[in-house]
Amino acid sequence: MEKLIISSILIVSDVIPLSERILKITQPLTENDTKIRDLHYRASQIYERLVKNQKNLHKSPLTEELVRNDIRRNRALIALRDVIHGFSVALIEGLSGSAAKLYLIIDKYCADLYQLGYKAETAMLISLIKEFDQEVNQKLLTDLNLNSLYESLKSAQKDFDLVSQRKSEEKNARANDSESATQILDEMYPALTDLVAIIQLYNQLEPDKYGSVFNQMVIYITEVNATARARQTRKEKTPDTPVQEVNQ
């Protein structure tokens, strides 16, 4: 029999819709044929694993939430830093003296803290907050009426930490519950081939009964193969990017 599914040119993004279509087309035949039912069930189980694998690779919605929360804590830090710095250069001696003490702490932990990466920024902010929470510095914040600005920074940092923890837990869960796409494809190809092959055989024996289902499969498999071949051809024809010399 003619080999219809050409695994050597297919990739995951081909196999998922191909599997879905074949399983859908052959589903009605599982009701009255145990061989087709068993092959369909086997392919369905592997297909579900393949889809799950791809979902695990998708970008987590928590990534964008983490970005938003990082922006919020950056804004909170900038607001607190700039106000304290403004007070520290004021011509009011008592005001400037108190603010200067607080600004030394911010400067120690990096006045441009928000430009750091997530981990470094979090570590610096934790240290800064720990020092600002000391009684002597709490009094300075109160004297300068900056408690609300400081609390907004602490709140923003807490929100960031919560999302960061959720993202880490999600990442670990995905790692523990994931399989190699290559490994799954190695199982998917023979499962699909066996299912297609039995319909192909039945079509030869009883074309009136199986011809419609078989023809639907062939049409879609042919389309997928054509797309895969075109992609492979484009890839082969794409020249390597030349290395440009840089004048010293």
MOCOR-V206441 format. One record per residue. N is the residue number from 1. RES is the residue in one small letter. PHI is phi in whole degrees, 0 to 359 (999 if undefined). BURIAL is # if it has 24 or more other C-alpha atoms within 12 Angstrom, else .. Layout:
N;RES;PHI;BURIAL + N;RES;PHI;BURIAL
This chain:
1;m;999;. + 2;e;292;. + 3;k;279;. + 4;l;269;# + 5;i;270;# + 6;i;258;# + 7;s;296;# + 8;s;294;. + 9;i;251;. + 10;l;264;# + 11;i;237;# + 12;v;304;# + 13;s;292;. + 14;d;276;# + 15;v;290;# + 16;i;298;# + 17;p;293;. + 18;l;297;# + 19;s;297;# + 20;e;301;# + 21;r;292;# + 22;i;297;# + 23;l;296;# + 24;k;292;. + 25;i;295;# + 26;t;271;# + 27;q;307;# + 28;p;300;. + 29;l;283;# + 30;t;285;. + 31;e;290;. + 32;n;239;. + 33;d;223;. + 34;t;291;. + 35;k;294;. + 36;i;295;# + 37;r;299;. + 38;d;293;. + 39;l;293;# + 40;h;295;# + 41;y;297;# + 42;r;300;# + 43;a;295;# + 44;s;296;# + 45;q;297;. + 46;i;291;# + 47;y;301;# + 48;e;298;# + 49;r;294;# + 50;l;294;# + 51;v;296;# + 52;k;298;. + 53;n;300;# + 54;q;291;# + 55;k;297;. + 56;n;293;# + 57;l;272;. + 58;h;291;. + 59;k;296;. + 60;s;287;. + 61;p;297;. + 62;l;291;# + 63;t;297;. + 64;e;292;. + 65;e;296;. + 66;l;295;# + 67;v;299;. + 68;r;298;. + 69;n;290;# + 70;d;294;# + 71;i;297;. + 72;r;296;# + 73;r;289;# + 74;n;298;# + 75;r;298;# + 76;a;296;# + 77;l;294;# + 78;i;300;# + 79;a;299;. + 80;l;295;# + 81;r;300;# + 82;d;290;# + 83;v;294;# + 84;i;298;# + 85;h;296;# + 86;g;299;. + 87;f;297;# + 88;s;292;# + 89;v;255;. + 90;a;292;. + 91;l;272;. + 92;i;268;. + 93;e;302;. + 94;g;298;. + 95;l;295;# + 96;s;293;. + 97;g;294;. + 98;s;295;# + 99;a;293;# + 100;a;299;# + 101;k;296;# + 102;l;289;# + 103;y;290;# + 104;l;299;. + 105;i;292;# + 106;i;299;# + 107;d;294;. + 108;k;295;. + 109;y;266;# + 110;c;93;. + 111;a;295;# + 112;d;256;. + 113;l;305;# + 114;y;294;# + 115;q;272;. + 116;l;279;. + 117;g;289;. + 118;y;305;# + 119;k;294;. + 120;a;294;. + 121;e;295;# + 122;t;298;# + 123;a;298;. + 124;m;294;# + 125;l;294;# + 126;i;298;# + 127;s;294;. + 128;l;296;# + 129;i;296;# + 130;k;301;. + 131;e;285;. + 132;f;294;# + 133;d;281;. + 134;q;296;. + 135;e;305;. + 136;v;296;. + 137;n;280;# + 138;q;297;# + 139;k;294;. + 140;l;297;# + 141;l;296;# + 142;t;294;. + 143;d;299;. + 144;l;269;# + 145;n;59;. + 146;l;249;# + 147;n;300;. + 148;s;294;. + 149;l;295;# + 150;y;292;# + 151;e;295;# + 152;s;294;. + 153;l;293;# + 154;k;298;# + 155;s;295;# + 156;a;295;# + 157;q;293;# + 158;k;297;. + 159;d;298;# + 160;f;297;# + 161;d;299;# + 162;l;297;. + 163;v;292;# + 164;s;299;# + 165;q;294;. + 166;r;298;. + 167;k;293;. + 168;s;295;. + 169;e;295;. + 170;e;296;. + 171;k;298;. + 172;n;294;. + 173;a;296;. + 174;r;294;. + 175;a;295;. + 176;n;282;. + 177;d;238;. + 178;s;238;. + 179;e;233;. + 180;s;289;. + 181;a;299;# + 182;t;299;. + 183;q;296;. + 184;i;292;# + 185;l;298;# + 186;d;299;# + 187;e;270;# + 188;m;290;# + 189;y;302;# + 190;p;295;# + 191;a;295;# + 192;l;293;# + 193;t;299;# + 194;d;295;# + 195;l;294;# + 196;v;294;# + 197;a;296;# + 198;i;290;# + 199;i;292;# + 200;q;297;# + 201;l;294;. + 202;y;298;# + 203;n;294;. + 204;q;292;. + 205;l;277;. + 206;e;224;. + 207;p;299;. + 208;d;295;. + 209;k;273;. + 210;y;248;# + 211;g;301;. + 212;s;297;. + 213;v;295;# + 214;f;298;# + 215;n;297;# + 216;q;299;# + 217;m;296;# + 218;v;298;# + 219;i;301;. + 220;y;288;# + 221;i;299;# + 222;t;298;. + 223;e;297;. + 224;v;296;# + 225;n;298;# + 226;a;296;. + 227;t;296;. + 228;a;293;# + 229;r;295;. + 230;a;297;. + 231;r;296;. + 232;q;296;. + 233;t;296;. + 234;r;299;. + 235;k;295;. + 236;e;290;. + 237;k;275;. + 238;t;287;. + 239;p;287;. + 240;d;295;. + 241;t;291;. + 242;p;294;. + 243;v;278;. + 244;q;269;. + 245;e;280;. + 246;v;253;. + 247;n;290;. + 248;q;278;.
